[in-house]
Amino acid sequence: DEVLATPQGQQVGMIHRAARRANRLLEDLMDVTRIESGGLSVDVAAVEVAGLLADAAEVMRGPAEENGVELLSDSAGSLPRVLADRDRILQVFANLAGNAVKFTPAGGTVTLGAVCAEGAVRFSVADTGPGMSAEQVERAFDRFWQAGRADRRGVGLGLSIARGIVEAHGGMLSVTSAPNEGATFHFTLPTAP
């Protein structure tokens, strides 16, 4: 801690953060390339939904607290296991919930949920943020697209990657939103036999 308090320590910290951002961007670009070429592999196994939601909430707890956003979890009782690549689905949650936390004002909430659907479990990430216009909803999954050109909170790959991962599992990802009504992202994963 003493080293980080010095000007040199602060510079080292800035370099580490910049390196992490650059590494994340490279990983995202590689994922986009894999998705486009049909080469994104998922290693599926039967996964408990409650554990998946708990892990996703744990990953997002720190960022939510930093932004003054309450993180909730809501699932419909006992749910069947899903066929999922746990790490890849946690990446989907990180992208969706990360966006929700970034765009929800302090004092708002982000809710992770799951309910049974026909032959699948339908997951959701809902926020109480500013919502999206019809044009924003239509373009939300486009690569490199952002609602505002001045927005520096990402490069516009997260939602495209999340959709590619979900589709590689045989599921679907969609969004419902309206201005001033928050946004809810839904995705499905097939149930385990």
C-alpha positions as CSV (number, residue, x, y, z in Angstrom):
1,D,0.0,0.0,0.0
2,E,2.9,2.4,0.8
3,V,4.3,1.8,-2.7
4,L,1.0,2.7,-4.4
5,A,0.9,6.0,-2.4
6,T,4.0,7.2,-4.2
7,P,3.8,8.9,-7.6
8,Q,5.8,6.0,-9.1
9,G,3.4,3.5,-7.5
10,Q,0.4,5.4,-8.9
11,Q,2.0,5.3,-12.4
12,V,2.6,1.5,-12.1
13,G,-1.1,1.1,-11.1
14,M,-2.2,3.1,-14.2
15,I,0.0,0.9,-16.4
16,H,-1.4,-2.2,-14.9
17,R,-5.0,-1.0,-15.5
18,A,-4.2,0.0,-19.1
19,A,-2.6,-3.4,-19.7
20,R,-5.7,-5.2,-18.3
21,R,-8.0,-3.1,-20.6
22,A,-5.8,-3.8,-23.6
23,N,-5.8,-7.5,-22.8
24,R,-9.6,-7.5,-22.4
25,L,-10.0,-5.8,-25.8
26,L,-7.7,-8.4,-27.5
27,E,-9.7,-11.2,-25.9
28,D,-13.0,-9.6,-27.1
29,L,-11.6,-9.2,-30.7
30,M,-10.5,-12.8,-30.7
31,D,-14.0,-13.9,-29.5
32,V,-15.6,-11.8,-32.3
33,T,-13.4,-13.5,-34.8
34,R,-14.3,-17.0,-33.5
35,I,-18.0,-16.2,-33.5
36,E,-17.9,-14.9,-37.1
37,S,-16.0,-17.9,-38.3
38,G,-18.2,-20.4,-36.4
39,G,-15.2,-21.4,-34.4
40,L,-16.4,-20.4,-30.9
41,S,-16.3,-23.6,-28.9
42,V,-18.4,-24.2,-25.8
43,D,-17.7,-27.0,-23.4
44,V,-21.1,-27.8,-22.0
45,A,-22.0,-29.7,-18.9
46,A,-25.1,-29.9,-16.6
47,V,-25.0,-26.8,-14.4
48,E,-27.1,-25.9,-11.4
49,V,-29.0,-22.6,-12.1
50,A,-28.8,-21.4,-8.4
51,G,-25.0,-21.8,-8.4
52,L,-24.7,-20.0,-11.7
53,L,-26.8,-17.0,-10.5
54,A,-24.8,-16.9,-7.2
55,D,-21.5,-16.9,-9.1
56,A,-22.7,-14.2,-11.5
57,A,-23.9,-12.0,-8.6
58,E,-20.5,-12.5,-6.8
59,V,-18.6,-11.3,-9.9
60,M,-20.8,-8.1,-10.2
61,R,-21.1,-7.3,-6.5
62,G,-18.0,-5.1,-6.4
63,P,-18.8,-3.0,-9.4
64,A,-22.4,-2.6,-8.3
65,E,-21.3,-1.4,-4.8
66,E,-18.8,1.0,-6.4
67,N,-21.6,2.6,-8.5
68,G,-24.1,2.7,-5.7
69,V,-26.4,0.2,-7.4
70,E,-28.2,-2.5,-5.5
71,L,-27.7,-6.0,-7.0
72,L,-30.6,-8.5,-6.5
73,S,-31.1,-12.1,-7.5
74,D,-34.6,-13.5,-8.2
75,S,-35.2,-17.1,-9.4
76,A,-38.4,-19.1,-9.5
77,G,-37.9,-21.8,-6.9
78,S,-36.3,-25.1,-8.0
79,L,-35.1,-25.0,-11.6
80,P,-33.8,-27.8,-13.8
81,R,-30.1,-27.9,-14.5
82,V,-29.0,-26.3,-17.8
83,L,-26.4,-27.4,-20.4
84,A,-23.8,-24.7,-20.2
85,D,-20.2,-23.8,-20.5
86,R,-20.1,-22.2,-17.0
87,D,-17.2,-19.8,-17.8
88,R,-18.7,-18.6,-21.0
89,I,-22.1,-18.0,-19.4
90,L,-20.5,-16.1,-16.6
91,Q,-18.9,-14.0,-19.4
92,V,-22.4,-13.4,-20.7
93,F,-23.6,-12.3,-17.3
94,A,-20.6,-10.1,-16.8
95,N,-21.3,-8.3,-20.1
96,L,-25.0,-7.9,-19.5
97,A,-24.8,-7.0,-15.8
98,G,-21.7,-4.9,-16.4
99,N,-23.7,-2.8,-18.8
100,A,-26.7,-2.6,-16.5
101,V,-24.5,-1.5,-13.6
102,K,-22.7,1.1,-15.7
103,F,-25.9,2.7,-17.1
104,T,-28.0,2.5,-13.9
105,P,-27.8,5.7,-11.8
106,A,-26.7,5.4,-8.1
107,G,-29.7,4.2,-6.0
108,G,-31.0,2.0,-8.8
109,T,-31.2,-1.7,-9.0
110,V,-30.0,-4.5,-11.2
111,T,-31.8,-7.9,-10.9
112,L,-30.5,-11.2,-12.1
113,G,-33.3,-13.8,-12.6
114,A,-34.2,-17.2,-14.0
115,V,-37.5,-18.9,-14.7
116,C,-38.5,-22.1,-16.5
117,A,-39.3,-22.0,-20.2
118,E,-40.3,-24.8,-22.5
119,G,-37.2,-27.1,-22.6
120,A,-35.1,-24.3,-21.4
121,V,-34.3,-21.9,-18.5
122,R,-34.9,-18.2,-19.3
123,F,-32.3,-15.9,-17.6
124,S,-32.7,-12.2,-17.2
125,V,-30.7,-9.1,-16.3
126,A,-33.1,-6.2,-15.6
127,D,-32.1,-2.7,-14.6
128,T,-33.8,0.5,-13.5
129,G,-31.6,2.7,-15.7
130,P,-32.6,5.2,-18.4
131,G,-33.8,2.6,-20.9
132,M,-33.3,2.5,-24.6
133,S,-35.0,4.0,-27.6
134,A,-36.5,1.8,-30.4
135,E,-33.4,2.6,-32.5
136,Q,-31.0,1.6,-29.7
137,V,-32.9,-1.7,-29.1
138,E,-32.7,-2.4,-32.8
139,R,-28.9,-1.8,-32.9
140,A,-27.9,-3.1,-29.4
141,F,-26.2,-6.2,-30.7
142,D,-24.3,-4.6,-33.6
143,R,-20.5,-4.8,-33.2
144,F,-18.8,-1.5,-32.3
145,W,-22.1,0.3,-31.9
146,Q,-22.7,2.6,-28.9
147,A,-25.7,4.7,-28.0
148,G,-23.5,7.8,-27.7
149,R,-20.4,8.6,-29.6
150,A,-18.9,10.3,-26.6
151,D,-19.4,7.3,-24.4
152,R,-16.0,5.9,-23.4
153,R,-17.4,3.0,-21.2
154,G,-16.4,0.3,-23.7
155,V,-15.9,-0.4,-27.4
156,G,-19.3,-1.9,-28.3
157,L,-18.4,-5.6,-28.4
158,G,-19.9,-6.9,-25.2
159,L,-23.5,-7.5,-26.4
160,S,-22.4,-8.9,-29.7
161,I,-20.1,-11.4,-27.9
162,A,-22.9,-12.3,-25.4
163,R,-25.3,-13.1,-28.3
164,G,-22.6,-15.2,-30.0
165,I,-22.0,-17.2,-26.8
166,V,-25.7,-17.8,-26.1
167,E,-26.3,-18.8,-29.7
168,A,-23.4,-21.3,-29.5
169,H,-25.3,-22.9,-26.7
170,G,-28.4,-23.2,-28.8
171,G,-30.1,-20.3,-27.0
172,M,-31.4,-16.9,-27.9
173,L,-30.6,-13.4,-26.4
174,S,-33.0,-10.5,-26.7
175,V,-33.8,-7.1,-25.0
176,T,-36.9,-5.3,-24.1
177,S,-36.7,-1.6,-23.2
178,A,-38.2,1.8,-23.5
179,P,-36.9,5.3,-22.6
180,N,-37.2,5.9,-18.8
181,E,-38.3,2.3,-18.2
182,G,-35.0,0.5,-17.8
183,A,-33.9,-2.4,-19.9
184,T,-34.2,-6.2,-19.5
185,F,-32.0,-8.6,-21.4
186,H,-33.3,-12.2,-21.6
187,F,-31.4,-15.3,-22.7
188,T,-32.2,-19.0,-22.8
189,L,-30.2,-22.1,-22.2
190,P,-31.4,-25.6,-22.9
191,T,-32.2,-27.8,-19.9
192,A,-30.0,-30.8,-19.2
193,P,-31.5,-34.2,-20.0
